[in-house]
């Protein structure tokens, strides 16, 4: 017997259109997601050999590409720094975006809400690389920040912002703010304002209202926002490449170097797969932390 959701889907779009949609999605997932990942995994378990020796007796599956990461203290340090920094970006983005999302969903209305949403969206009409370069210009030694601080007499010499981890973190929080705001906003929008008013009438303070009512209601949105922000931050290349430096190198830069500078696709595939597994573990951890399932997240 056909499940109710499937039956409703077929009834709404018809058999031909429903089959076309499902087939298109299946081909998309298979070609764009599944096959490239399978190919990457296969590459990651094979040694880096010249074309003339590929398929020969030396071309066997091995864990050498994975072991290399843990035997290279520099790359291992960059890997853990990337994970820690991505988690920090996620935490800062959550702290910044939750009040904005709550204000949009529960306080702002009409013209004010529309202007705030427009202010959030308009910067994303510009390419991510251009947004990163905008921060580069503001953080440069003769950029906006140093000019303002110098003119105000707060500093005597320009501060070196670029090439530091804080510069990369600020750029990433700005780059991915929408991916945290809108999932939380979507969850808080369905919160009954009468619950908030009742809690306020009973003497609950601002913190207790959010801790006991708003945040539990927004858990699916918070989980989605954290997952998307962490994965985008961990997999970012443009922002750390533009705003960072040798002391703030990102693991994606190491992967890029393995593929396009060292021409060691097998090693790069292993590093990329390790990062992918870490992101999947983070997703599972967020689902467990917020006690939400895939159904709630997809909603």
C-alpha positions in Angstrom: 0.0 0.0 0.0 1.3 3.4 -0.9 2.3 5.7 2.1 0.0 8.7 2.6 2.7 11.3 1.9 3.6 9.5 -1.4 -0.1 9.2 -2.4 -0.7 12.9 -1.7 2.4 13.8 -3.8 1.2 11.6 -6.7 -2.3 13.0 -6.4 -1.1 16.6 -6.5 1.3 16.3 -9.4 0.1 13.3 -11.3 1.9 10.0 -12.1 4.0 11.3 -15.0 5.2 14.5 -13.3 5.8 12.8 -10.0 7.9 10.1 -11.7 9.8 12.8 -13.5 10.6 14.7 -10.3 11.7 11.6 -8.5 13.9 10.5 -11.4 15.5 13.9 -11.8 16.3 14.1 -8.1 17.7 10.5 -8.1 19.9 11.3 -11.1 21.0 14.5 -9.5 21.9 12.9 -6.2 23.6 10.0 -7.9 25.7 12.0 -10.4 26.5 15.1 -8.3 26.8 13.6 -4.8 27.1 9.8 -4.7 29.5 9.0 -7.6 32.0 11.8 -6.9 32.2 10.7 -3.2 32.7 7.1 -4.2 35.4 8.2 -6.6 37.1 10.3 -3.9 37.0 7.4 -1.5 38.5 5.1 -4.1 41.3 7.6 -4.8 42.0 8.1 -1.1 42.8 4.4 -0.5 45.2 4.1 -3.5 48.9 5.2 -3.7 50.0 8.1 -5.8 51.6 6.5 -8.8 52.5 7.7 -12.3 50.1 6.7 -15.1 52.5 4.0 -16.3 52.3 2.1 -13.0 48.6 2.5 -12.3 46.8 -0.8 -12.4 50.0 -2.7 -11.8 51.1 -4.7 -8.7 51.8 -1.6 -6.7 48.3 -0.1 -7.3 46.6 -1.7 -4.2 44.4 -0.3 -1.5 46.3 1.1 1.4 45.8 3.4 4.5 49.1 5.3 3.8 47.3 8.5 2.7 45.3 8.6 6.0 48.3 7.7 8.2 50.2 10.6 6.6 48.0 13.2 8.2 48.7 11.8 11.7 52.4 11.5 11.0 52.6 15.1 9.8 52.4 17.4 12.9 52.0 20.6 10.8 49.0 19.4 8.8 47.5 17.7 11.9 47.8 21.0 13.8 46.1 22.8 10.9 43.3 20.2 10.9 42.5 20.5 14.6 42.8 24.3 14.4 40.3 24.3 11.5 37.9 22.2 13.4 38.2 24.3 16.6 37.9 27.6 14.7 34.9 26.3 12.7 33.2 25.4 16.0 34.1 28.9 17.3 32.6 30.5 14.1 29.4 28.5 14.7 29.2 29.6 18.4 29.8 33.2 17.6 27.3 33.1 14.7 24.7 31.6 17.0 25.2 34.2 19.6 24.9 37.0 17.0 22.1 35.6 15.0 19.7 34.3 17.6 18.7 37.8 18.9 18.3 38.9 15.2 16.1 35.9 14.4 14.0 36.3 17.5 13.5 40.0 16.8 12.5 39.3 13.2 10.1 36.5 14.2 8.5 37.8 17.4 9.0 41.6 17.6 9.5 43.3 14.3 6.5 43.6 11.9 5.7 45.1 8.6 8.1 47.7 7.2 10.7 47.3 9.9 11.0 43.5 9.4 11.1 43.9 5.6 14.0 46.5 5.9 15.9 44.2 8.3 15.5 41.2 6.0 16.6 43.3 3.0 19.6 44.5 5.0 20.6 40.9 5.6 20.0 39.7 2.1 21.5 42.6 0.0 25.2 41.8 0.8 24.6 38.3 -0.5 23.9 39.7 -3.9 27.7 40.1 -4.1 29.9 37.1 -4.7 31.6 35.6 -1.5 35.0 36.4 -2.9 34.1 40.1 -3.3 32.7 40.2 0.2 35.9 38.7 1.5 37.9 41.3 -0.4 35.7 44.0 1.1 36.8 42.9 4.6 40.4 42.7 3.3 40.2 46.4 2.4 38.8 47.3 5.7 41.3 45.3 7.7 44.4 46.4 5.7 47.1 48.5 7.4 45.8 51.6 5.6 42.2 50.3 5.7 39.1 51.7 7.3 39.6 50.2 10.8 43.2 51.4 11.2 42.3 54.8 9.7 39.4 55.3 12.2 41.5 54.1 15.2 44.4 56.2 14.2 42.4 59.4 13.6 40.6 58.9 16.9 44.0 58.7 18.7 43.3 55.2 20.0 46.4 53.7 18.4 49.8 55.1 17.4 50.7 52.5 14.8 48.4 50.5 12.5 47.3 47.1 13.8 48.0 44.0 11.7 44.5 42.5 11.3 45.1 40.5 8.2 46.7 37.1 8.4 45.4 36.4 11.8 42.8 33.9 13.0 40.4 36.6 14.4 40.3 38.2 10.9 39.3 34.8 9.4 36.7 34.2 12.1 35.1 37.7 11.6 35.0 37.2 7.8 33.4 33.7 8.1 30.8 34.9 10.6 29.8 37.6 8.2 29.9 35.3 5.2 27.6 32.7 6.7 25.3 34.8 8.9 22.2 34.1 6.8 22.6 30.3 7.1 22.2 30.7 10.9 19.6 33.5 10.9 16.9 32.0 8.6 16.7 28.5 10.1 16.3 29.9 13.6 13.8 32.5 12.3 11.8 29.8 10.6 11.5 27.9 13.9 10.7 30.9 16.0 8.1 32.2 13.6 5.7 29.4 14.7 6.2 30.2 18.4 2.9 31.3 19.9 3.4 34.8 21.3 0.7 34.1 23.9 3.2 31.7 25.6 5.8 34.5 25.9 3.2 36.9 27.2 1.9 34.3 29.7 5.4 33.7 31.0 6.0 37.4 31.3 2.7 37.9 33.2 3.8 35.1 35.6 7.0 37.0 36.4 9.5 35.2 34.2 12.5 37.3 33.2 13.9 37.7 29.8 16.5 35.0 30.2 14.0 32.4 31.6 11.6 33.1 28.8 14.2 32.4 26.2 15.8 29.4 28.1 12.5 27.7 28.9 10.3 28.7 25.9 11.9 30.2 22.9 15.2 28.2 22.7 13.5 24.8 23.2 11.0 25.7 20.5 13.8 26.8 18.1 15.9 23.7 18.6 15.4 22.3 15.1 16.3 25.7 13.6 19.3 26.1 15.9 20.5 22.6 14.9 20.2 23.3 11.2 21.9 26.7 11.6 24.8 25.2 13.5 25.2 22.3 11.0 25.2 24.5 8.0 27.5 27.2 9.5 30.0 24.6 10.7 30.1 22.7 7.4 30.5 25.9 5.4 33.2 27.2 7.7 35.1 24.0 7.8 34.9 23.7 4.0 35.6 27.3 3.2 38.6 28.2 1.0 38.1 31.8 -0.2 37.8 33.5 3.1 40.9 32.0 4.8 42.9 32.4 1.6 42.1 36.1 1.3 42.0 37.2 5.0 44.3 34.6 6.4 48.0 33.9 6.3 50.7 31.3 7.2 49.7 31.4 10.8 46.0 31.0 10.1 46.1 28.5 7.3 42.9 26.4 6.8 42.7 22.7 6.2 41.0 23.3 2.9 44.1 25.2 1.8 46.1 22.1 2.6 43.7 20.0 0.5 43.9 22.4 -2.3 47.7 22.3 -2.2 47.7 18.5 -2.4 45.4 18.5 -5.4 46.7 21.5 -7.5 50.2 22.2 -6.2 51.5 18.8 -5.2 49.4 17.0 -7.8 48.8 14.3 -5.3 45.2 13.6 -5.8 45.2 10.5 -3.7 46.5 12.4 -0.6 44.1 15.2 -1.2 41.2 12.8 -1.5 42.1 11.2 1.8 42.3 14.6 3.5 39.0 15.7 1.9 37.3 12.4 3.1 38.6 12.9 6.6 37.1 16.4 6.7 33.8 15.0 5.3 33.7 12.3 8.0 34.3 15.0 10.6 31.4 17.1 9.3 29.1 14.0 9.4 30.1 13.4 13.0 29.4 17.0 13.8 25.9 16.6 12.3 25.2 13.6 14.4 26.5 15.4 17.5 24.2 18.4 16.9 21.2 16.1 16.4 22.0 14.4 19.7 22.8 17.6 21.5 19.5 19.3 20.5 17.6 15.9 20.6 16.2 16.4 17.1 15.7 13.9 14.3 16.0 14.2 10.5 12.3 14.8 10.3 12.4 17.8 12.5 15.5 19.2 10.8 13.9 18.7 7.3 10.8 20.5 8.5 
